[in-house]
Amino acid sequence: MRRDLWSMEKRDVIHILTSITHCNIYYNERKKYKHIYNEIEALVGSQYKKEIWCLIVNTARAIKYKAKGLAVPRDFAPYKANPQKISHKRMVKLVDTLESLGYIDIYTGGVVDWHKMLTVGSANTFNQSWIDLFVGVDVQDEEDSFDPVIVKDRESGEVKSTRGQAGVKFIREYLTKFNLILQDTAFSSPDSEHPVQQYKRVFSDNMKSGGRHYNSCGGLQTMSGDDRLKLKINGEAVSELDFKAMHVSLLYEEELVNNKDVVESWITDEWGGEYKPYNVEMPFLEVDQDAVNYFKAKYGKDKHDPIRNLAKHALMVSLNAQNYRSAFQQVTKEVVADHKRIGTDTEDQCKFYGIKVGSSFPGHTVCQEVQLHNKPIGQYFFKDQGIRLQYLDSEIMACVINRLICEDEPLLPEHDSVIVRQSIKEKVKEYMHEAYLEVMGSDVFCFVEEK
């Protein structure tokens, strides 16, 4: 069965992505798998030798990881210049043939607009006939071979060499330790057991841009916030601890060091002494309060505030955008898309429900007002700051991970939040504050809250 992930319901996509593991473009001919190779070769031909072995050793590791499938890439980039010369063209054809023979099901990837236009790779789930080939074979000595440190060209997405780049060795060492801890960690939801989770850091262009921690194939990072809170780590309920307004806070922290009087007077005089970067007044927008109350009651979202949500979205877009036009166009596009969810089965995902949207939407004015409300950091708007701020938040997260590695404690990093066992949440809050201070040199705007 073949389906497109981008055309499926969100929950079905997440079910698939949380049940598979990554596929390494690598193979190793092992005697104990020879009978499996012989059976597949007899069906597809010897011209697929390397690709068959690649699928076999990856499947063995997937079974060890308790996964139900592999994220076998269908695009060319992951195969480019691989040292074993595994062919992209032959691999795709082999996977398609195995699907036609009933061994696997294929789910092709693409852009899924239900998660901020996130691009997901293809997934292949195992059918029983494929799993049966490995019955009686010991797979517990299979080892992973993926590189947890990746630098990509920002424009093309092409993977660049990390040879000779400072810091790579340390990052690779701590991520290897972290992934070994995760291999011995059980993750479960009320209705399922999840496979081993593994993480990598992905940088953009160089080792000082981007660098966030990503699950090797989406995994549990694709879950909604509500579903993540239902997870258990080694049978224990979890807590998700979040750095509040992370990127905005990092900018205010930097400005506090450089222009302390300006920042402090703005918060005192303009914000009444409270740190509230999202409390932007937008009198030019009309809000239907009855609609807001209806939405809160119907979906149990007592904290729903469409204007605050819009301010938060516009602020993040404005900091990431390369120019003013692209920022307000994206904000307008998001509001219109959000409005179209009303009356559909995704209505509960609306962020701006209650804001009246006519034939046009003043996204440009929204961005201007958000910038004016955050005047002390206004110079950072529309200047492509996101990639730099991601590096800072990833360094803070790396410090948190390393503290927990020293205690052999598992966690799930979620960019600006961490998921940990409930019994250690107070200790982890302290670690998060310490990590923030270590990276930024100041922690005035460091606010850690439990989701």
N, C-alpha and C positions, 0 to 999 in steps of 0.2 A: 504494500500500500504506500503510495506516495502522496504527500500533502505539502503545502507551503506553510511554513510557520507564520508568515506575516498575514495569512488569511484566516487563521484559526482564532478561537476564543482565547483570551489572555490566560485563563486558568489552565486550559489544555496545554498551551505553550509552556507555561511554568512547570507543569507536571512532567513534561518531557525533559526540559533543561535541568531539572533538579534530580533526574534519575540517571544521567549519563556522566561520562568523564571524557577528558581530552584524548586526542589521538596524536601520538608523536610520529613524525615522519622519520621513521627509524625501523630497522628490523635486525633480528638475530636468529640465525638458523639453529634451532635446538632439537636435539634428537627426540626428546619426549613429545614434540609436536609433529614429528615427521608423518605420522599416520593421518593427521588432520590435513597437512599440506597435500599429501598424495590424493586424498579424496577430493579436495577442491581443484587441484590441478587437472584431475581426470575430467572434471566438468567444464573447466574454462580454458585450459591450455597452458603450456609451460611458458608462454610469452609474458605471463603475469607473475613470474616467480617472486621477484622482490616485493611486489605489491601484496601478494598472498601472504608472504611471511610477515610483512608489516601489519596486516590485519590480524594475523594469528597472535603475534606477541602483544599487540595492543589489547586484543580481546582477553587474553590471559590476565593481563594486569587489571583490566576492567572487572573481570570476575573476582579477582583478589580484592579490588576496591568496592565490591558489592554494587557495581553499576549495572544498569540494564541496557547500556548502549554506548556508542562512541560518537564524538563530534568530529567525524571525518571531513576535512575541508574539501570543498568542491572548487574553490578558486585557486589560481596558479601560485600566488605569492608564497604560501607556506612551503611549497615544493622547490622554490627557486634555489639553485645551487646547493641542494642537500647533498652531503658527501657520499651517500650511498646510491645516488642517482635513481631514487624512486620516482617514477614518472607520474606527473599530474594527470595526464591524459589516460594512461592505463589504469590508474587508481579509480578515477571516476567511472570508467567503463566496467571495471571489476565490481565495484559497489553496485552499479546498475544491474549487472548480470546476477549478482547474489540476490538482489531484490526480486528479479524475475523468477528466480528459483525458489523463492519463499523463505530464504534464510534470514533476511532482515527487512525492516521497513525504513523508508527514507523520508525525512522531513527536510525540505530545502529551506535555507535561510534567506535573510533579506532584512529590510527595514521594517520595524514594527512600531507604529505610531502611538501604541498604547503606553510606551515607556520613553517619552522624550526623544522619539525617532531613533531609538537604540537599534543598532545593527546586530543581528544574531547570526551565527554560523549555522551550517547544516547539522543535522543530527541523524544518526542511524540507530534504531533500537533493535535488539536481538529478538528473533523468534526462537521458539523452543528447539527447532531443528538445528539452529546454529549453536545454541548452548549445549545441546546433546553431544556435539562433537568433542567437547572438553570434559565430559563426564569421566571421572577416574584419573584425571591428570592433575598432579599437584602444581598449583600456580602460585603458591605462597612465596617462592623465591624470586618472583618477577620484580624488577626494579624500574623506577621511573627514569626517564632520560630527558625530560624537557628542561630548557634553560629558564630559570625563574626571573632573569633580568633581560628585558627587551627594550631596545631603542628603535623607534620607528621614525621614518621621515614624515614630518607633519603633513606635507602636501600629498605625497603619493601613498603613504601607509606602508612603504617598503621597509623591511627590517634592515637596520644598519649594524655594522660590526661594533662590538664593545671592546675590541682588543685595544689595550693601552689606556683605556679611560679610567681615571681615578675613581675609586669608590666601588667599582664593580665587584671586586673580590669580597669585600665586607658584606655587601647587600646579598650576594649569592650565598654566602655562608649562613647568614641569619635566616634567609628564606628557606634554605635547605633544612635547617634545624626546625623551623616553624612547620614546614610541610611534613617532616617526620613525626612531629607531635600530632598533627592532624590525622596521619595515617592510623594512629592508635586511638582515635576519638570517634565515638558513636554520635551521630546526629539523627534526630528523629522528629517527625511531626505526628499529630494524633492519628493520621491514617496511613503513615508510611515510614519506612526506614530509608535514610538517604545514604548515598555512596560517600566514599572518602572525598573530602574537599581539599583542593590544592590551590595555591596562590602564586602569583607572579607580580612583578612591578613593571609597568610599561611607561617608558619615558618618551618624550617628543623631541626629536632632533639631537638632544644632548642630555647629559646627566643632571642638568639643573632645571629642566622643564618637565612638567607632568610628574610622572613617577608614582602614580597611585597604585594601590594594591588591588588587583583584579583576580577573581576566581578564574581558574584555567579554562573553563568552558561556560561561564555564566553561573551555573550552579545555584546555590542558595542566595546569591546576590540578586537574582531575578525575582525573588519573592516580594510580595507587598509587605509594608511595615507591620500590618496586622498579623499576617501569616508568620513573619519572622518571630514575633513574640510568642507564638505557639510552639516554637522549636524546643527541643530538649538537647542538652549536651551531656553525654554520658548519663542519661536518665534524669537529669536535673533541669528544672525550669530555668529560663533565661531572663536576663534584663538587657535592654538596649540602651546604652549610654551615648548621648549625643552632644557634640560641641555646638552650642547654639549660635546660629548666624555666623558660621565659621569664617567664610571669606571676608565678609564685611568686618568682622571683629579683627581679623588679621590686618586689614588696612587701617582701622582705627588704632590698633596697637602700634603700628609703624608710625603713624602720624603723631601719636602721643609722645613718642620718643623724640621726634623731630620738631613738633610744634605743640608742646604741652598746653600752653596757655590758650591757644586757639581751640583745641579739642575740648578742654575743660569748660571754657566759657560757653561754647556752643551747647554742650549738654546741659549746663546750668541754666542758661538764658533762654534757649530755644526749646529744649525738651523737658524743662521743669526738673532737672536733676536726675532724670532716669534715662538709661540707655535704651532707646527705642527707634532703631533705624527703619523699621517697617511701618511706623505709625504716620503714614503720609495722608494728609487730607486731600481729597479729590472731589470738590464740590461740583465740578463740571460733569461728573458721572451721576446717573440716577439709579438708585438702588430700591428695589421692591422689597420692603421689609417683610411683607406677608410671604413672599416667595422664599426669603431666607429662612423664616420660621418654619415653613412647610418642609424645606430641605433638611433642616436640623432634626425635625421630628420624624420624618420618614426614614432617614438613614442613620439616626442616632449620632449625628455629628454636632454636638452641642457647641463646639468651639468654632464652627464655620463662620468665617469673616471674609467675604469676597473681596473687599477693598484691601485688607491687609494681605491676603493671598496674592492679589494683583501687584501690590507694592513689592512684595518679596520676589515675585517672579520677574518683574521689570528691573529690579535692582540687580539680580543675578545675571540677567540677559545683558544689561548695560555694562557690567564689569567684564563680561566675556566677549562682547561684540567688538569688532575692529573699527567700527564707525557708528555714528549716530543713526544713519538711515537704516542700516541692517538691524540695529537694536529695536527701533520702533516698529519696523515691519514685522519682526519676529513676534513682538508683543501683540500686535494686532492679529497676526495669524493664529496665535495661541488662543486668544480670547474668542475669535470666531469659531475655531475648532471646538473649544469648550462649550460654546453655546449650542453647537449642533448635536451635542450629546444629550441635550434635554429631550425627554420623551423616548430615549432608546434604552437598551439594556445596560448601557455604560453610564447612565445618568448619575449614578452614585459616585463616579470618579470626577465629577465637575468640581473645579476649584473656584470658579467665579459665579456660581449660581446665585441669582438675585440681581446682578448688574444688568441693566437694560441695554441691549445691543441693537442699534438701528441699522440703517443701510451702510453706515461707516462707523469706524471706531477710532477715537483720538489717541492712538498709541504713542504718537509723538509728544502729546501733552503729558501723558502718564510718565514717560521717561524723563521729561523735563522736571516735573514736580518731584519725582524720586531723587533726582540729582540735587535739586535745590534743598530738599529736606536733609540731605547728607552732604552739605557744603564742605565740611572739613576733608572729605575724601573725593570731592567732586572732580578733581583733576585726574582721577583714575578711571572715570567713566569713558566708555567707548574707545578704550585703549588696549584691548586684548589682554586684560590682566589675568584672566582665568587660568592660563597655562602656568603662570608664575605662582599664583596662589595655590594651585594644585600641588606644586612641588613643596611648598611650605606645609600644607596640611598632610602630605604624604610623609614628610620627614617627622612630623609630630606623631603620626600613626606608627611609623617605624620605631620610634622610641617606646611607645606603649607596647608594641609587639615584643620588643627585645626585653622589656622588663618582665613580661609574662613568660617568655621563653626560659628565662633564668629559673622560673618556678615550674617548668614543664606544664604550664597551664594553657589549654586551648582557648581560642577566641575566634570570632568571625569579624574581620574588619569590613566596614561599610563606608569607605571614603572618609566621612567626618563623624562616624559613630562606630562603636564596637558592641558586639553581642557576646556576653559572658554568662557564666553560671551565676544565678542570683546570690548565692552565698558569698561571692567575692566582689560584689558590685561596689561596695564602699571603698575597698582597697583600690579597685581599678579607677574609681573617680579620682583618687589621690594621684595615681600614676598618670592620668590624663592631664591633670593640672601641672604636674612636674614636667611632663614631656612638652607641653605648651610653653612653659617658662624656659625650658632648656633651649628650645629652638628660637623663640622670639625675644628672650631677654627681659620680658615683662609679661604680666598676666592679668592686667587690669580688666581686660575685656574677654577673659576666659570664663565662660559660663558652661558648665557641664550639667545636663539635665537627663532624667530618665524618661524615655518615651512611654 
